[in-house]
Amino acid sequence: MAEEEQFDMLIPPGTPRSIIADVLNKYNVELVTRKERLHFANMEGDVRELLAFRGTRPVVEEVEQYVFKKLEEYIGEE
């Protein structure tokens, strides 16, 4: 049986560890690192290792919604 295609969702820098831990406990995803070239501000062209969640497309899409909802709640608390 062929393995299902895997997708990555880059974790926004500054995401609280508690949100990352929640995702890892609630969803069938793996925490991975990816090298990405940055294209903004004073980091134009810099390559950085960023964290990402890796999983199947439907799961990663759910994770994306969950993460952004939790980030909005977190920002609203400050």
C-alpha positions in Angstrom: 0.0 0.0 0.0 1.4 3.4 -1.0 2.0 5.9 1.8 -0.3 8.9 2.0 1.3 12.1 0.9 2.6 14.3 3.7 2.2 18.1 4.0 3.9 20.6 6.2 2.4 23.6 8.1 5.1 26.0 9.1 4.7 27.1 12.7 4.7 30.9 13.0 7.8 32.1 14.9 6.9 33.0 18.4 4.1 30.5 18.7 3.9 29.5 22.4 5.2 26.1 23.3 1.9 25.3 25.0 0.1 25.5 21.7 2.8 23.4 19.9 2.4 20.8 22.7 -1.4 20.8 22.5 -1.2 20.1 18.7 1.2 17.2 19.2 -1.1 15.7 21.9 -4.3 16.2 19.9 -3.4 15.5 16.3 -1.6 12.8 14.4 1.3 15.1 13.2 5.1 15.0 13.6 7.2 18.0 14.6 9.9 18.6 12.0 12.4 21.3 11.0 12.6 22.9 7.6 15.1 25.3 6.1 13.3 28.2 4.6 14.6 31.3 2.8 13.0 34.4 4.4 11.7 37.3 2.3 10.8 40.1 4.6 12.3 43.1 6.5 16.0 42.9 7.2 16.2 39.2 6.8 15.8 39.2 3.0 17.3 36.0 1.6 18.4 34.6 5.0 17.9 30.9 5.4 16.5 29.8 8.8 15.4 26.5 10.3 11.8 26.7 11.1 9.5 24.3 12.9 6.6 22.7 11.1 3.9 20.1 11.7 3.9 17.3 9.2 0.9 15.1 8.5 -1.8 14.2 5.9 -3.5 17.1 4.2 -6.8 16.9 6.1 -5.1 16.7 9.5 -2.7 19.6 8.6 -5.6 21.7 7.5 -7.3 21.1 10.8 -4.1 21.9 12.7 -3.8 25.1 10.8 -7.3 26.2 11.9 -6.6 25.2 15.5 -3.2 27.0 15.7 -4.5 30.3 14.3 -7.6 30.1 16.6 -5.3 29.5 19.6 -3.0 32.3 18.6 -5.9 34.7 18.3 -7.0 33.7 21.8 -3.5 34.1 23.1 -3.0 37.5 21.6 -6.4 38.6 23.0 -5.3 37.7 26.5 -2.4 40.2 26.5 
